[in-house]
């Protein structure tokens, strides 16, 4: 018997002592405390360096998004939802209007007008 055969037989014979099969949601519980970066993109625009250098106080940069379009909500740079800007006390907030999931149905929330 060579070492490779011996090792594979030993691995096949080994049984885990205490395997606790829990509910699927329990498998992700350890992720709950991991911090990620949530960012909101109102719109974007491509500009030349010259155009950027010409910007002054009061300059207006037109973005590629319509006023009535939902804004993108990203987690670590990945689009996960869309929403709309809302006031929260004296700050901006974002109300989730649509969850984006690859290949799955989108959860939608009725938008306020």
Secondary structure, 3 states (H helix, E strand, C coil): CCHHHHHHHHHHHCCCCCCCCCCHHHHCHHHCCCCCCEEEECCCCCCCHHHHHCCCCCCCCCCCCCCCCCEEEEECCEEEEEEEEEEECCEEEEEEEEECCCCCCCCECCCCC
